[in-house]
Amino acid sequence: MGSLALACTGQIGDPSLETAGGETGGDIPPPQADGSLPYAAPQPASEALRARTWLLTPEEYGRSVKDLLGVPVDVSDMDPVPDNGIYPNLSTSGLVRVTLAEQYAAKAEAAVLALSDQQLRALIPCGKVDAACKADFVRAAIRKAFRRPATAEDVASYGEVFDLAAASGDSALPFRWVLKGVLTSPYFLYRTEIGAPSDEANAAFRLTDHEIATFLSYSVLGAPPSATLVAAAERGELADPALLPGHIDQLLSAPGAAEQLGHFLVQWLRLHTFEAEVEKFEDVFPGFTEVKPAMFAETQSFLRVNGGMQGSIASLLTAPVPDADPALSAFYRSDPSGAMDTARSGLLSLGSVLAKTAKQYLTSPTLRGLFIRDQLLCQHITLPEDFTPPPIEESELRLAPKTTRELYETHNAQAACKSCHSLTDSVGYMLENFDGAGRYRTLEQYKSPSLTAPVAAPQPIDAAGRLINTDVDGEYDSAAGLGRALSRSTWVRECVARQAFRFYFGQVESARGIPPVVQGTAALDRTGTLRDLLVALLSSPSTVERVRE
């Protein structure tokens, strides 16, 4: 939401706005005396985004190679995009280090040499491996690889590559080496948003028609533009505000759009690393390792049903989570105090979310509260520089707590901790009926590696908490109740629009009031569907307007 003037030792806001050089929340009023924060519409901000180049992710690279050559390429061994803590596909994340450059070269050479004669002929406009077809082939290869028409300089450069390879006496080698050359060119590996050469002297400019097509296709489908979309671009339809929404709607009907939306939702919930990173102590949560794949599959199924194109924020936060995998259902009910018929509803009751926002041996009201503040409300709590919170393990050894809540309440009573933890832990307590592995429980027998044995008999769970600094403040005592409250929040709808902007535009918003976020929030206010959010987001003026800085 930007940096809010709250009584926290740090800040509550979104430091990404500050690092992006944008506003820091100055158009957000301070919380009211009772701690509530009624929604305030943002001040309008510039529609023009910064000019940039944008390295293809390994997955986009693989689809782009297949689109050019017609054959798949394995990208599983390529260097991954560094995790920036926001979304892996941000345009600022991609860096071509030596190892990645070597991988590009090796994969390009292997792919073109593996083409059969028939596959190679299919890529040559005249259908023959004949030097007489050189000019048309070079133009066609460049146009498809670079996602724009070939320039005279392009044709001359790759024509020289063709001629050099022709000296080998192998009639197919010139065609293969041109393909290898375009596959390792920056114009293939990067998406550009720099405008036409004639715009170089202009601070503000419009993307070229081909750049718009490329932006939309990779954003919506994670793949290069189709011939149909390119044809629409060349007719000027993608730059026409009246026609652009229709083309976006068509893109969203393509199979790849649903897959891309699924990637967004999983990354929004910070679950793309779930299977690789989340681990639990087996003696505390026996069976977790075995059901972890089923837990992630449950998440994907829930998001597909409730977060698809016709899904909504309300369904994501309140829809029932059906029993699917028998082993997973048994695991969820394996705590002796758990009710056998307990229903789950909304993403806050997904085992993957609950396990990811917990420690290896117990829950963490702080991590769960931070998740809700960060991902659902776009409120990011930052600590002051040179401040290290006192380790909670010290409180654990000193207190020998009977419950996790008792530990956190005592720890957070310290002056250095209280102001920030009152914003997070009071929310995290509402999820305490789910243990650190997502199992339902009504009692807790506190266990910790720091303590040799439980210090007390099982204690009743107290899941009552208070939500403050939102437009739906109140006291709630369950994940379901909290989910229903958040589903009514305009701050949540704006946050989802901002999160979608970050994923689909590949950058952090410079201000709350940029057109994609404003239009996306308005769409969610009107209909609530994710499809309408994406149409509004991607049909804003920011899709085509850029500025040089």
N, C-alpha and C positions, 0 to 999 in steps of 0.2 A: 504493500500500500504506500510505500514511501516511508520516510522516517517520521514516526509519531512522537510527540512530546509526552512520553509516559514516565512514570516514576520507576524506571528500571535502571539498574546499574549500567546497562549498556543502552542499546537502542532497539526499538521494534520498528521494523520497516523492511526495506528491500535494498541491501547494499548493491545489488546488481544495477539498480538505477543510478547509483552514484558512480560506479565504475564505468558505466556507459556514458558518463558525462551529461546525464540528463537531470531531471528534477529529483528532489529528495523528499517529495511529499508535501511541499508547501501549500498545496491547495486542499489538504485534508485538515479539517478542524480537529482540535484536541478532544479527547474523550470527555464526556459530560461528568458531572459530579458523581453520578452513580456508577461510573465506569463504562457506560454504554457508548457506542460509537455509531450513531445513525449514518446511513450511507450518504455520501456527498459526491455528486457528479464531478468528474475531473475538469480542469480547465483545458480548452482545446489546444492541441499541440500540432507541430508541423507534420504534414502528410509525407514529406520527402524523407526517405531513408538514405543512409550513407551508401555511396558507391562501393563495390567490393568485388572480390573474386571468392569462390567458394569451392573448396576441394571436395570431390566426390568421396563419400564414405566407401568402405570396401564393398558393402552391399550394392550401392549405386554403381560403383565401378563394374561389378560383375554383371549387373543388368545391362549396362551400357555396352560392354564388350559383346554380350549375347545379341543385343539389338543390332550391332554393326556387323558381326561375323555370322550370326545365326547359330552359333554353338555356345554351350555353357562354359564357364571358366570357374575353377574352384578358388574361392577367396578365403576359405577358412583358415589358411595359414598366413594371411596378410597381417601386418601390424594393425592393431585396432586403433580407433580414434581415441586419444586420451580423454578420460572422463573428467569433465570440467565441473561436475557437481550440479549442472543445470540440465542440459540435454546434450547427448553425445554428438548430435549433428550440427551444433552451432558453427557458423562460418568461420569463427575465430579459432576453432579447435584443431582444424586440419593442418598438419605440418608434414612436408615431405623430407624425412630424414634419409640418410644414406641407405639404410636397410630397406626402406619403403621404395626408394628410387630403384634399387636393385631388383626388388620384387616386381615392380612395374615392367622393367626391361625383360626380365626372365619370363613373365607370364605372357607378355606380348609376343615374344619370339616363339614360345612354345605353342601358343594358340594359332598363329598364322602358319607355322610349319605343320601343324596337325591337320589343317584343312585338306580334305580330299580334293582331287581335281574337280569333281562335280560341285563340291561346296564352293570352291574358288570361282568356277565359271558362273555360279549363281550371283556372285558379287560384281561381275563385270557387265556393264550395260549391254554390250554386244553379244554376251554369252560365249565368248571365245577367248582363250589364252593367246592373244595376238597383240603384238606391239602396236598395231594400227588402232587398237582400242584404248591406247594410253590416255589421251586427253579426257575422254568422257569418263573413264574409270577414275582418274585422279580427282576430277571435279565431284563425282558422285561420292567417293570415299570421304573426301574432305567435308562435303555438305552434311553427310550423315554423322560423321565423327565429331565435327566441331559444332553441329547443331545450328549452322548458319551457312549461307552461300560462300563458296570459295572465292578468295580475292585473287587478283593476278599474281601477287607475290606468293600466295599459297601454291598456286598451280605451277609456277616456275620452280619453287623450292622442291616440291615433291616430284616434279618432272625430272629434276636432276637425280633424285634418289632412284627413280625408275631407270634412268639411263645408266647409272653406275652399276646397278644390279644386273642390267641386261648384258653387261660385258662378261658375265660369268658363263654365258651360253645356255643357261637354264631359262627357258621361256616363261616359266611360272614364277621364278624368283623375283623379278621386278614388281609384280603385283603383290606378292607376299611382303616385300620390304617396304612398299608404300603403306600397306596396312599396319606393319609394325611401327613405322614412323608416326602415323597419326595416333596410334594407341599410346604412344609415349609422349605425345605433345601436350604442353600445358593447356591448349585449347580443348583437348579431350578430357583431361584430368580435372580441369576446373570449370565451374559454371561462372560466367561473367555477368556482371551487372554494372557495366561501365559506359553504356550508350554507344552511339555511332562515332566514328572518327571525327565527324563534323561537329560533334558536341564537346570535344576536348577542351575548348576554351570557355565553356559555359559552366558556371557553378551549379546551377540546377538544370536538370535535363530529364527526358523521358527515356526509359529503356527501349531498345529496338524491339520490333515485333517478335523476332526470334528469341531474344532474351526473355520476353514475357512468356512465350510458350515454354521455354526451358524452365523458368522459375516455377510456373504452375505445374508442369508435369512432374518434376522432381519433388516438389513440395507435396503434391496430392498422391502421387503414385510411387515415388522413389525411383523413377525410371525416365529415360529420355522421351521427348515428345513424339507422338504418333504423327503419321503423315496427315491425318485429318486435322489434328491440332495445328500443325505447321501451316496447312493450307488456310485455316481460319486466321492465323496470325498474319499471313501474307496478304490477306484481304483486309487487314486492319481491324478485324472484329474484336481482338483481344484488348485493343487500346480504346475501344468504344465502351463507355460506362453503361450504356443501355444493353449491350450484347454480352459483355463479360460475364455477368452472373449466370446466364444460360449455359455458357461453355464450362464454367466451373461446375454447375450442376451435372452436366454430362460426364465430366471427369470423375465426379464423386460416385457415379453409377458403375464405373469400371471396377473389376474385381480387385485390382491393386489398391484402390482407395480404402476399402475396408481393412485390408492388412496394414496400411499405413496408419489409419486411425487407431488400430490396435496397438501399434508400436508407440504412438503418442500416449495412449492411456497407461500402458505399462510403465513407460518412462516417467510420466507425470507422477505416478505413485511410487517412483524410485524402486521398481521391482525388476528392472532389467538385469540386475546383478543378483537377484534372489537365489537362484539355484547354485551359483558359484560362491557366494559369500556368506550366506546365512548358515550358521552351525549352532547346535545346541549340545549341552552336556547330556550324554545318553543316560546317565544314572538319574538325572533330574527329569528328563522328558524322553523316556524309553519309546522307541519306535519312530521318532521324528525323522531320522534319516531315510527310513524306508518310505514314508508317506510324502516326503518333500516334493517329488515330481508330481504326484497327484494334487498336492496343494497348489502348485503353480498352474497346473492344468485347470483346476477349479476356478482360479482367478481369471484365466484367459476365457473360459466359458462364460463366466459372469459378466465380464466386460464386453464380450461379443454380443450377448443378449441385451444387456442394459445400457451399453455404451456404443452400440452400433450407430449407423447413420440416423436411425429413428429413435435412438436412445436419448436420454435426458439427464440433467444433473439430478433431478428428483429421483429418477429410477436408480441411478448409480448410488445414491445415498440412502435409499429406503427400500429398494426391491428385495424380496426374499432371496436368500441364498439356498438353492435346493440341494438336498442330499444327492450325491452322484456316485462317487467312488465308495464302495462299502468299507474298505480298509481305512480310508480317510474319515468317514463318518464314525467308525468305531474309535479311531484315535481321538477325535474331538470330544468323545464322551468317555474317555478313559480315566479322567480324574474321578476318584471315588465320590467326590461331593457334587459332581456335575449331574444335572437333570437329564434324563435320557431323551426327553421330548423337546429340548430347548431349540427354538427356532432362531435362525440368524437372519439379519436383514441389513443390507447396505454394505458398501465397501469397507466400512470401519470394522465389520465383523469377519472379514476374510482372513483366513489363517495366515496367508502370506503377509498381509499388512501387519497383523498383530505380531508375528514372529520377527519380521524385519525391524520393527520398532521396539525391540526388547533386547535384553542381554542374553548371554548364553545360558544363564541359570535362573533368571527371574525376569519379571516385567520391568519396564522403565516408564513410569508416568511422565518423566521429562522427555524421553525420546518420542513417545506417542503424542504428547502435547506439542512438541516442536514440529512433528510431521503435520499435524492439523493446522498449526499456525502458518507453516511454510507453504505446504502444497495446496491447501484448501482456501486459505485466507490471504495468501501472499504477504504475510507478516513474517519478517525474518528478524529474530532477536540476535543482536550482536553484543559481544562483551567489550568492555573498555580495553584499550591497549594495555599490555603489561599486567593483565589480571588473569590469574590462574585459579579457577574454582577449587575449593578444598575437596579432596577426594572423598566420595561418599563411603568408601571402604573404612575410612577413619571413624565415621559415625556408626557404621555397622559394628565394628569391634567394640566401640565404647558403649553402644546401646544394647547390643544383642536383641534386635527387634523381634516382635512376634509376627509382624506382617510387613509387606513391602511398603504399604501406606504409612505405617508408623515410622519406618526408616526415613522415608522421604519427608514427611512432615517435620520430624525432628531435625534432620539435616538442613532443611530449607528455612527453619526458624532462625538460622544464623543471618545476621544483618547483611553479610556480603552476598547471600544467596536469595533472600526472600523476594525482593522486588521483581526479579525476572522469573523465578520459579512459580510465583503466584499466577503468572500468565500461562505457563505450560502445564505444571503438574495438576492444577485444579481441573484441567481438561483431561489429562491422561488418566486421572482417577476414575473417570466415567467408563473406562475400558477394563477396569480391574477384575471384572468377572471372567475375563479371558486371560489365561496364564501366558507365560513367555513363549509358548509354542502354539498358542491359539486355541487351547482346550478350554471348554467351559467349566467353571467351578463356582461353588458358593462358599467354600472354605479354603483357607490357605494355611499350610504348615511351612513356615519360613525355613528355607534351606540356603546355605551359602558355602562356597569353598573356604571362606574365612572362618567358619564356625564348624566345630567338629561334629555337632549334632543339633537337631532342632531344639530350640530353647523353650518351646511351649506346645501345647496341644493345638490342633487346627483351630483357627480363628475365623469368625464370619467375615466375609468380604464386605467392605464399605465402598460402594461405587458412586457415592454422591459427590458431585463436583459443581463448580460454578464457572460458567462461561462469561467472560467479560471482554470489553473492547471490541464488540461486534454490534451488528444491528439486530441480533437475535439472542441477546444476553438472557441468562436465566440459570436455574439450577436443574440439572439433569442427573440421572443415576444409571444410565445404560448407553451402550453404543447405539441402540435403536433410537433412543430419545435424542441423543446428540445428532445423529444423522438426520432425523426429521427437522430439527431446528436449523441445521446448516442448509438443508434443502430450500429453506425459505429466505436465505440470506442473499441480498444483492451484492454484498462484498464477495461472497463465494462465486456468484455468477461472473463478476468482473475478474476475479482471480483465474477462473477457468479460461476466460477469453484471453487473459494475459499469458497463461501457460500455453494455450494453443498458438498464440502469436510466436512465442519463443521457439516452439517446435517447427511450425510450418514456415516461418520466415527465417529461422536459423539465427536469430539474434535476440538480445534482451531489449525490451522496450526502453526507449529513452525517456518516456513519460507515460503516465496513465492515460493521457488524453489524446494519444495518437489515433487516427481514424480506424485502423483495424480493431483495436481494443474497444473503442467506443461503439462501433458498428456491431462487433461481436457480442458485447454485453447487451446491447439493445435487442439483438436477435434472440438471445437467451431469455430476456425479459418477456418477449412477445410469445414465443412458442416453446422455448426450452430445449429444442432438439439440437443435437450436435451437428446434424447436416446443415441446418439453418445457420448455426454458428460459423461453420466453415465457409459457406457461401458468402456470408456477410464479411467475414474476416478477409477473404481472398479477393473480394471484388471492391475493396476500398481503394482510394487513390494511391495508397502506399504500395500497391502492387506494381505500379508503373512509374512512379515518381522517385527520382534519386537526386542526391546533392553531393558535390565533391567538397571535401574538407581539407 
